[in-house]
Structure formats: structure tokens, C-alpha cells
Amino acid sequence: MNLLHYFSLVDTQARMSLKADSAQYYLGYLWWLFEPLLYVGVFFMVFDVMMGTKTNDFLTFLICGQFPFVWFSKSVTHASGSITSAAGLIGKINAPKSLFPLSVIQEGVYKQSTIFLLLVIMVTLRGYPPSLNWLYLVPMILVQYLMIVTCGFIAAVLVCYQKDFSLIISLGMILLMFCSGVFWDVHELVTPEMGATVLLYNPMAFLLDSYRLVLMHDQAPDLLHLAGIGAVFAVLLALTVRYMRRQSKAIALRAITS
């Protein structure tokens, strides 16, 4: 299977899954927009209305963190079970195992493109007009996509070997949400050193902070740090793909028998 055929098949599977998923609900594709807005509404109610956060313009702050984080968490969580859920197909054809998590991730890309458009509109309406610095969103989104693909592939392989990992991944996403500054400002931690440590070792916290820097403060992110994150995940992805190719039969057997 050449690369063109591979990516064409990924895209076809993603589109078919989107149509099937939207057909299950009365509002269909509108849930792409309503779901992230409901997430924001819940957190805004809890942290701003009920707890009275001191973060300036908390609604915009929350939107800039929640929308990108949901893309990561939902894509990786859904990709984790993609190979095992396709066990029947895997038992009949010898397809690359990366095909299944990548199709799920591509489905998330289609949804997120609409959500990012909503993000831009809402941020603009909140009084943050677009500027040339918004072009930095392009490399940030690409690095986040690389993170999603890498983590999605690793998660899919782990769940093949032991289904218990699906529960660990779900709990891990909750932990990551609380540790990444989705609804709190990493710069307002007890000490500046602690904030710097979180930004250094938590790539998701760095990305969410970068989205806010660009969209709310019209500032450029730390491109050197961004490039470093991209390089690390590129290496991890290459190693993961190599493993999936070499252990293709073993992964298929685990998926079928799990």
C-alpha cells in the first residue's frame, strides 16, 4: 500500500465515521460546536460564577485553553481503542495497524477545524482582533497534531496488549487537564520557578499558554521550546511507527484475542 492510497483510505474512513456519528443524533453536525461550548459553560459556572476566579477575562482565558485541550484528550482517548474495535476487520485483511488510530485522529481534525473557527470568532468578539502574530497558530497547531498522532498510536498499541490501559488513559486525561492550566494560569503558581518548571516539562501546559499568548496578548510563543517539543514527538512517532510495522502480526493477534 503506497502513501497516497494509505492517506486516501484514512480520509475515507474518517468521513464515513463522521457521517455515521452525526446520524445518531438529532442535531447532527451541530454537536461539533455545542459539545465544546457545553464544556466551557460548565467550567465557567464552577470556577467563575461559583468560586469567583481572579483571572482577568476568564471566559476568553478558558476558551483558549479548553478548546485545544479537548482536541487532544478526545482524539487520543478515542484512538486508544481504535485497533481493538477493528479486530474483526484486522482478522480478515493485513492492513497497517496505524491506519485505525490515524483515521480516528483525522475524524477529530475535521471536527476541530470547525471548533478552531469558532475559537477565532469568539476571541475576536471578546475584543482581541486578529494580528500577524496569529500566524504563529500554524506551527502550534502542527506541533499539537504531532503530539496527538504520537500519543494516539502509543495508546492504541498499549490497549491492544492490555485493555486496562483504556481506563488508565481516561484517568490520565483528567489528571493532565488539572495539571496543564486549562482553568488556571500557570504564571500565577506559588513561585515563578514552579510555573517555569510546569511549562518546561508539561508540553500541553506550554501549548495552552502559547495559545493564550498569541490570541489574548498578541505575543509570539517561545519558538525554540515549540521546536524542541516537535522534535521529541517526531522521534517518538518514528519509533512507534517502526514498532507497529515490525510487530504488526503480534498486535493483530492481541487485538483479535483481547
Residue frames relative to the residue before (quaternion, step in Angstrom):
aa qw qx qy qz dx dy dz
M 1.0000 0.0000 0.0000 0.0000 0.00 0.00 0.00
N 0.2845 -0.7711 0.5425 0.1736 3.59 -0.61 1.13
L 0.7098 -0.4867 0.3058 0.4071 3.55 -1.31 0.34
L 0.6332 0.5407 -0.3365 0.4398 3.59 0.98 -0.81
H 0.6653 0.4846 -0.2906 0.4879 3.56 0.95 -0.90
Y 0.6271 0.5593 -0.3235 0.4352 3.57 1.02 -0.86
F 0.7342 0.4150 -0.2435 0.4790 3.59 0.73 -1.05
S 0.5889 0.5528 -0.3667 0.4616 3.58 1.15 -0.51
L 0.6594 0.4992 -0.2967 0.4775 3.55 1.02 -0.84
V 0.6074 0.5487 -0.3375 0.4649 3.59 1.08 -0.77
D 0.6928 0.4816 -0.2767 0.4599 3.55 0.85 -0.99
T 0.6402 0.5273 -0.3236 0.4553 3.58 1.00 -0.81
Q 0.6571 0.5037 -0.3065 0.4697 3.57 0.93 -0.87
A 0.6490 0.5236 -0.3176 0.4513 3.56 0.97 -0.83
R 0.6730 0.4938 -0.2980 0.4631 3.59 0.91 -0.88
M 0.6492 0.5121 -0.3195 0.4629 3.59 0.97 -0.81
S 0.6496 0.5140 -0.3094 0.4670 3.56 1.01 -0.80
L 0.6260 0.5396 -0.3321 0.4545 3.58 1.04 -0.77
K 0.6675 0.4978 -0.2979 0.4669 3.57 0.93 -0.92
A 0.6651 0.4994 -0.3042 0.4645 3.57 0.95 -0.87
D 0.6629 0.5130 -0.3041 0.4526 3.57 0.99 -0.83
S 0.6846 0.4853 -0.2893 0.4605 3.59 0.90 -0.90
A 0.6257 0.5625 -0.3368 0.4227 3.59 1.13 -0.63
Q 0.6030 0.5858 -0.3526 0.4111 3.59 1.23 -0.39
Y 0.7620 0.3534 -0.1737 0.5142 3.59 1.17 -0.52
Y 0.5919 -0.5986 0.4171 0.3425 3.53 -1.13 0.71
L 0.7307 0.4192 -0.2333 0.4857 3.59 0.95 -0.88
G 0.3122 -0.8099 0.4619 0.1824 3.58 1.28 -0.09
Y 0.8621 -0.0473 0.0654 0.5003 3.53 -0.88 -1.06
L 0.5384 0.6361 -0.4079 0.3730 3.62 1.14 -0.38
W 0.5699 0.5973 -0.3859 0.4118 3.57 1.18 -0.45
W 0.5066 0.6266 -0.4318 0.4053 3.61 1.19 -0.31
L 0.7293 0.4011 -0.2197 0.5089 3.56 1.06 -0.79
F 0.6718 0.5275 -0.3089 0.4183 3.57 0.93 -0.90
E 0.6357 0.5696 -0.3445 0.3909 3.59 0.93 -0.84
P 0.7080 0.4211 -0.2963 0.4834 3.67 0.71 -0.89
L 0.6183 0.5391 -0.3511 0.4514 3.59 1.09 -0.63
L 0.6336 0.5164 -0.3312 0.4714 3.59 1.05 -0.69
Y 0.6053 0.5406 -0.3481 0.4692 3.58 1.05 -0.75
V 0.6732 0.4927 -0.2918 0.4678 3.56 0.86 -0.98
G 0.6465 0.5423 -0.3173 0.4327 3.56 0.95 -0.88
V 0.6581 0.5100 -0.3088 0.4599 3.57 0.96 -0.86
F 0.7053 0.4560 -0.2750 0.4679 3.57 0.81 -0.97
F 0.6194 0.5315 -0.3490 0.4604 3.59 1.05 -0.67
M 0.6394 0.5296 -0.3192 0.4570 3.57 0.98 -0.84
V 0.7057 0.4696 -0.2686 0.4574 3.57 0.88 -0.95
F 0.8058 0.3530 -0.1711 0.4437 3.57 0.61 -1.14
D 0.7380 0.3724 -0.2445 0.5068 3.61 1.07 -0.52
V 0.7397 0.4125 -0.2397 0.4747 3.58 0.70 -1.06
M 0.7743 0.3703 -0.1927 0.4756 3.59 0.79 -1.01
M 0.7889 0.3134 -0.1594 0.5040 3.59 0.91 -0.89
G 0.3441 -0.7899 0.4596 0.2152 3.59 1.24 -0.23
T 0.0135 -0.8299 0.5571 -0.0253 3.56 0.62 1.11
K 0.4085 -0.7195 0.5141 0.2261 3.56 -1.18 0.64
T 0.4405 0.7006 -0.4538 0.3304 3.59 1.27 0.07
N 0.4488 -0.6973 0.4913 0.2665 3.58 -0.83 0.99
D 0.8401 0.0002 -0.0573 0.5393 3.55 -1.01 0.95
F 0.0191 -0.8650 0.5013 -0.0110 3.53 0.77 1.10
L 0.6009 0.5773 -0.3729 0.4082 3.61 1.03 -0.66
T 0.6852 0.4528 -0.2855 0.4939 3.60 0.86 -0.92
F 0.6054 0.5614 -0.3337 0.4548 3.55 1.05 -0.84
L 0.6858 0.4869 -0.2739 0.4664 3.57 0.93 -0.94
I 0.6348 0.5366 -0.3275 0.4493 3.58 0.96 -0.85
C 0.6873 0.4954 -0.2813 0.4506 3.58 0.90 -0.96
G 0.7004 0.4301 -0.2762 0.4981 3.58 1.18 -0.40
Q 0.7022 0.5049 -0.2746 0.4202 3.55 0.88 -0.99
F 0.6590 0.5324 -0.3269 0.4188 3.60 0.84 -0.89
P 0.7009 0.4271 -0.2984 0.4871 3.66 0.79 -0.84
F 0.6471 0.5280 -0.3439 0.4293 3.61 0.96 -0.76
V 0.6325 0.5319 -0.3412 0.4478 3.60 0.95 -0.79
W 0.5936 0.5617 -0.3596 0.4504 3.58 1.06 -0.70
F 0.6897 0.4740 -0.2788 0.4711 3.58 0.85 -0.98
S 0.7220 0.4760 -0.2721 0.4219 3.57 0.65 -1.11
K 0.6946 0.4617 -0.2881 0.4706 3.60 0.85 -0.90
S 0.6492 0.5242 -0.3297 0.4415 3.61 0.94 -0.81
V 0.6952 0.4642 -0.2823 0.4706 3.59 0.83 -0.96
T 0.6516 0.5198 -0.3206 0.4500 3.59 0.94 -0.85
H 0.6896 0.4623 -0.2843 0.4795 3.59 0.90 -0.89
A 0.6470 0.5242 -0.3229 0.4499 3.60 1.02 -0.75
S 0.5827 0.6238 -0.3746 0.3619 3.58 1.08 -0.67
G 0.7661 0.3450 -0.1975 0.5050 3.60 1.03 -0.67
S 0.3992 0.7706 -0.4369 0.2363 3.57 1.27 0.10
I 0.6801 0.4802 -0.3067 0.4613 3.61 0.95 -0.77
T 0.6758 0.4887 -0.3005 0.4628 3.60 0.88 -0.87
S 0.6625 0.5033 -0.3175 0.4550 3.59 1.02 -0.71
A 0.6956 0.4207 -0.2639 0.5192 3.59 1.26 -0.36
A 0.2318 0.8230 -0.4950 0.1547 3.58 1.23 0.44
G 0.6373 0.5434 -0.3341 0.4324 3.59 0.99 -0.80
L 0.6811 0.4710 -0.2789 0.4863 3.57 0.98 -0.84
I 0.6359 0.5427 -0.3258 0.4416 3.57 1.02 -0.85
G 0.6517 0.5295 -0.3151 0.4423 3.57 1.09 -0.68
K 0.7147 0.4498 -0.2476 0.4749 3.59 1.23 -0.36
I 0.7977 0.1702 -0.0817 0.5727 3.59 1.08 -0.69
N 0.3814 -0.7085 0.5477 0.2293 3.54 -1.18 0.62
A 0.1248 0.8051 -0.5601 0.1503 3.57 0.29 1.32
P 0.5994 -0.5404 0.4239 0.4111 3.60 -1.13 0.48
K 0.4612 -0.7160 0.4472 0.2734 3.59 -0.78 0.99
S 0.5806 0.5848 -0.3723 0.4269 3.58 1.20 -0.40
L 0.4979 0.6797 -0.4087 0.3507 3.56 1.26 -0.39
F 0.7070 0.5043 -0.2729 0.4139 3.57 0.91 -0.92
P 0.6957 0.4197 -0.3050 0.4968 3.66 0.81 -0.77
L 0.6369 0.5325 -0.3443 0.4386 3.59 1.04 -0.69
S 0.6090 0.5421 -0.3518 0.4599 3.61 1.09 -0.62
V 0.6452 0.5061 -0.3113 0.4804 3.57 1.02 -0.83
I 0.6546 0.5074 -0.3067 0.4691 3.57 0.98 -0.85
Q 0.6365 0.5195 -0.3253 0.4681 3.59 1.02 -0.78
E 0.5958 0.5471 -0.3532 0.4701 3.57 1.09 -0.66
G 0.6578 0.5073 -0.2960 0.4715 3.56 1.03 -0.82
V 0.6065 0.5589 -0.3533 0.4415 3.58 1.10 -0.66
Y 0.6389 0.5169 -0.3283 0.4657 3.59 0.96 -0.82
K 0.6654 0.4898 -0.3057 0.4731 3.57 0.93 -0.86
Q 0.6974 0.4982 -0.2846 0.4296 3.56 0.86 -0.97
S 0.5683 0.5873 -0.3958 0.4189 3.60 1.10 -0.53
T 0.6529 0.4862 -0.3039 0.4949 3.57 1.07 -0.74
I 0.6590 0.5152 -0.3084 0.4530 3.56 0.99 -0.85
F 0.6457 0.5056 -0.3263 0.4701 3.60 0.99 -0.75
L 0.6055 0.5311 -0.3526 0.4764 3.58 1.09 -0.65
L 0.6388 0.5101 -0.3112 0.4846 3.56 1.02 -0.82
L 0.6213 0.5492 -0.3316 0.4499 3.58 1.02 -0.81
V 0.6681 0.5007 -0.2970 0.4634 3.58 0.87 -0.97
I 0.6602 0.5085 -0.3094 0.4582 3.58 0.94 -0.89
M 0.6913 0.4860 -0.2877 0.4506 3.58 0.85 -0.95
V 0.6475 0.5105 -0.3212 0.4658 3.58 0.97 -0.82
T 0.6420 0.5202 -0.3157 0.4665 3.58 1.01 -0.82
L 0.6783 0.4864 -0.2879 0.4695 3.57 0.92 -0.89
R 0.6467 0.5170 -0.3139 0.4648 3.58 1.18 -0.49
G 0.6509 -0.5633 0.3023 0.4094 3.59 1.26 0.10
Y 0.5959 0.5203 -0.3792 0.4800 3.59 1.18 0.52
P 0.1696 -0.8350 0.5158 0.0892 3.61 0.16 1.25
P 0.5918 -0.5834 0.4180 0.3670 3.60 -1.13 0.61
S 0.0364 -0.7753 0.6304 0.0124 3.55 -1.21 0.61
L 0.7089 -0.4391 0.3261 0.4453 3.56 -1.29 0.06
N 0.5875 0.5894 -0.3683 0.4145 3.59 1.13 -0.57
W 0.5614 0.6096 -0.3908 0.4007 3.58 1.18 -0.39
L 0.5169 0.6327 -0.4155 0.4000 3.59 1.26 -0.25
Y 0.5649 0.5966 -0.3852 0.4201 3.58 1.22 -0.42
L 0.5042 0.6495 -0.4248 0.3789 3.57 1.22 -0.24
V 0.5900 0.6067 -0.3648 0.3883 3.58 1.09 -0.68
P 0.7219 0.3947 -0.2811 0.4940 3.66 0.66 -0.93
M 0.6026 0.5609 -0.3630 0.4365 3.61 1.09 -0.62
I 0.6684 0.4878 -0.2936 0.4786 3.57 0.95 -0.89
L 0.6401 0.5262 -0.3270 0.4543 3.59 1.00 -0.77
V 0.6555 0.4948 -0.3101 0.4788 3.59 0.98 -0.83
Q 0.6481 0.5029 -0.3272 0.4689 3.58 0.97 -0.77
Y 0.6235 0.5249 -0.3397 0.4694 3.60 1.02 -0.72
L 0.6329 0.5248 -0.3241 0.4680 3.57 1.01 -0.80
M 0.6301 0.5249 -0.3199 0.4744 3.58 1.04 -0.79
I 0.6589 0.5193 -0.3040 0.4514 3.56 0.95 -0.92
V 0.6656 0.5000 -0.3071 0.4612 3.59 0.86 -0.93
T 0.6660 0.5104 -0.3044 0.4509 3.57 0.88 -0.94
C 0.7095 0.4470 -0.2605 0.4785 3.57 0.78 -1.04
G 0.6274 0.5438 -0.3325 0.4473 3.59 1.07 -0.72
F 0.6519 0.5034 -0.3085 0.4759 3.59 0.98 -0.84
I 0.6676 0.4987 -0.3046 0.4614 3.58 0.87 -0.96
A 0.6579 0.5150 -0.3060 0.4564 3.57 0.94 -0.92
A 0.6481 0.5277 -0.3198 0.4464 3.60 0.96 -0.85
V 0.6567 0.4972 -0.3083 0.4759 3.59 1.00 -0.80
L 0.6532 0.5263 -0.3165 0.4429 3.59 0.91 -0.91
V 0.6677 0.4957 -0.3035 0.4651 3.60 0.93 -0.88
C 0.5826 0.5707 -0.3728 0.4426 3.61 1.12 -0.58
Y 0.7226 0.4425 -0.2474 0.4700 3.55 0.91 -0.92
Q 0.7961 -0.0497 0.0400 0.6018 3.57 1.10 -0.64
K 0.3987 -0.7594 0.4667 0.2158 3.57 -0.49 1.22
D 0.5240 0.6450 -0.4100 0.3759 3.58 1.19 -0.43
F 0.5664 0.6149 -0.3812 0.3948 3.57 1.17 -0.52
S 0.5692 0.5956 -0.3927 0.4086 3.61 1.12 -0.52
L 0.6548 0.4904 -0.3042 0.4881 3.59 1.06 -0.74
I 0.6404 0.5245 -0.3196 0.4611 3.56 1.01 -0.82
I 0.6456 0.5221 -0.3174 0.4580 3.58 1.00 -0.83
S 0.6480 0.5164 -0.3201 0.4593 3.59 0.95 -0.86
L 0.6718 0.4732 -0.2912 0.4899 3.58 0.95 -0.86
G 0.6225 0.5563 -0.3310 0.4399 3.55 1.08 -0.74
M 0.6369 0.5240 -0.3283 0.4604 3.57 1.06 -0.70
I 0.6194 0.5188 -0.3428 0.4792 3.58 1.08 -0.65
L 0.6485 0.5085 -0.3084 0.4751 3.57 0.97 -0.89
L 0.6556 0.5159 -0.3105 0.4556 3.58 0.94 -0.90
M 0.6220 0.5487 -0.3410 0.4424 3.58 1.02 -0.77
F 0.7078 0.4543 -0.2616 0.4735 3.56 0.94 -0.89
C 0.7149 0.4531 -0.2501 0.4702 3.58 1.16 -0.54
S 0.6908 0.5239 -0.2623 0.4237 3.59 1.25 -0.26
G 0.5338 -0.6647 0.4009 0.3356 3.61 1.21 0.14
V 0.2028 0.7879 -0.5532 0.1789 3.57 1.00 0.75
F 0.8164 0.1124 -0.0396 0.5650 3.59 0.95 -0.88
W 0.7035 0.3194 -0.3014 0.5587 3.57 1.15 0.58
D 0.4822 -0.6861 0.4777 0.2618 3.55 -1.16 0.69
V 0.4338 -0.7218 0.4811 0.2438 3.56 -0.64 1.13
H 0.6503 0.5244 -0.3173 0.4488 3.60 1.16 -0.52
E 0.6786 0.4711 -0.2898 0.4833 3.59 1.26 -0.12
L 0.3262 0.7369 -0.5185 0.2859 3.57 1.17 0.56
V 0.7649 -0.4070 0.2403 0.4377 3.55 -1.31 0.27
T 0.7986 0.0393 0.0014 0.6005 3.56 0.96 -0.89
P 0.5910 -0.5698 0.4235 0.3831 3.60 -1.13 0.52
E 0.6044 0.5690 -0.3560 0.4291 3.58 1.09 -0.66
M 0.6429 0.5209 -0.3216 0.4603 3.57 1.03 -0.80
G 0.6421 0.5162 -0.3161 0.4705 3.57 0.99 -0.81
A 0.6515 0.5121 -0.3135 0.4637 3.58 0.98 -0.85
T 0.6361 0.5324 -0.3229 0.4557 3.58 1.06 -0.75
V 0.6423 0.5159 -0.3181 0.4691 3.57 0.98 -0.86
L 0.6774 0.4914 -0.2931 0.4623 3.59 0.90 -0.90
L 0.6623 0.5242 -0.3047 0.4402 3.57 1.08 -0.71
Y 0.8132 0.3065 -0.1253 0.4786 3.55 0.86 -0.98
N 0.7011 0.3759 -0.2682 0.5434 3.59 1.23 -0.11
P 0.2761 -0.8057 0.4971 0.1662 3.63 -0.08 1.23
M 0.6205 0.5369 -0.3568 0.4465 3.61 1.08 -0.59
A 0.6308 0.5174 -0.3313 0.4740 3.59 1.00 -0.78
F 0.6412 0.5193 -0.3222 0.4642 3.58 1.00 -0.81
L 0.6681 0.5058 -0.3085 0.4501 3.60 0.89 -0.88
L 0.6675 0.4929 -0.3113 0.4631 3.59 0.88 -0.90
D 0.6378 0.5083 -0.3227 0.4804 3.57 1.03 -0.75
S 0.6414 0.5268 -0.3202 0.4566 3.58 1.06 -0.75
Y 0.6087 0.5397 -0.3491 0.4652 3.60 1.03 -0.75
R 0.6849 0.4770 -0.2860 0.4707 3.58 0.94 -0.85
L 0.6040 0.5538 -0.3570 0.4483 3.57 1.04 -0.71
V 0.7103 0.4624 -0.2566 0.4646 3.55 0.89 -1.00
L 0.7710 0.4083 -0.2092 0.4417 3.57 0.70 -1.11
M 0.7776 0.3560 -0.1848 0.4842 3.59 0.93 -0.84
H 0.7992 0.2974 -0.1369 0.5041 3.57 1.00 -0.83
D 0.3662 -0.7651 0.4664 0.2512 3.58 1.32 0.05
Q 0.4898 0.6374 -0.4356 0.4050 3.55 0.98 0.94
A 0.5106 -0.6354 0.4857 0.3156 3.55 -1.23 0.52
P 0.4455 -0.6675 0.5161 0.2993 3.61 -1.05 0.65
D 0.6068 -0.5136 0.4448 0.4126 3.54 -1.34 0.05
L 0.2469 -0.8237 0.4941 0.1276 3.56 -0.03 1.30
L 0.6103 0.5502 -0.3579 0.4435 3.60 1.08 -0.63
H 0.6542 0.4909 -0.2980 0.4922 3.56 1.00 -0.86
L 0.6346 0.5322 -0.3208 0.4595 3.58 1.00 -0.83
A 0.6573 0.4998 -0.3022 0.4762 3.58 0.97 -0.86
G 0.6310 0.5388 -0.3299 0.4502 3.58 1.04 -0.76
I 0.6401 0.5101 -0.3172 0.4790 3.57 1.00 -0.84
G 0.6522 0.5221 -0.3080 0.4551 3.56 0.96 -0.90
A 0.6590 0.5134 -0.3097 0.4541 3.59 0.97 -0.84
V 0.6508 0.5206 -0.3166 0.4530 3.59 0.94 -0.88
F 0.7137 0.4391 -0.2663 0.4764 3.57 0.85 -0.92
A 0.5845 0.5567 -0.3794 0.4521 3.61 1.14 -0.49
V 0.6495 0.4986 -0.3103 0.4829 3.58 1.01 -0.81
L 0.6537 0.5117 -0.3112 0.4625 3.59 0.94 -0.90
L 0.6484 0.5164 -0.3179 0.4603 3.57 1.00 -0.80
A 0.6458 0.5209 -0.3224 0.4557 3.58 0.94 -0.87
L 0.6642 0.4950 -0.3001 0.4730 3.59 0.97 -0.86
T 0.6554 0.5185 -0.3104 0.4530 3.59 1.00 -0.83
V 0.6553 0.5015 -0.3079 0.4736 3.59 0.94 -0.89
R 0.6304 0.5275 -0.3291 0.4649 3.57 1.00 -0.80
Y 0.6553 0.5035 -0.3097 0.4702 3.57 0.95 -0.86
M 0.6626 0.5140 -0.3101 0.4478 3.59 0.91 -0.90
R 0.6447 0.5071 -0.3232 0.4720 3.59 1.06 -0.66
R 0.7048 0.4691 -0.2753 0.4554 3.58 0.85 -0.96
Q 0.7649 0.3260 -0.1668 0.5300 3.57 1.06 -0.77
S 0.2013 0.8313 -0.5010 0.1318 3.58 1.17 0.50
K 0.6875 0.4789 -0.2864 0.4647 3.59 0.88 -0.92
A 0.6497 0.5167 -0.3157 0.4597 3.57 0.99 -0.83
I 0.6448 0.5094 -0.3149 0.4750 3.59 1.00 -0.82
A 0.6439 0.5205 -0.3187 0.4614 3.58 0.97 -0.87
L 0.6590 0.5077 -0.3135 0.4580 3.57 0.93 -0.85
R 0.6563 0.5024 -0.3128 0.4679 3.58 0.95 -0.82
A 0.6462 0.5256 -0.3195 0.4518 3.57 1.02 -0.80
I 0.6782 0.4983 -0.2855 0.4585 3.57 0.99 -0.86
T 0.7659 0.3931 -0.1976 0.4689 3.55 0.93 -0.90
S 0.5437 0.6408 -0.4021 0.3634 3.60 1.21 -0.23
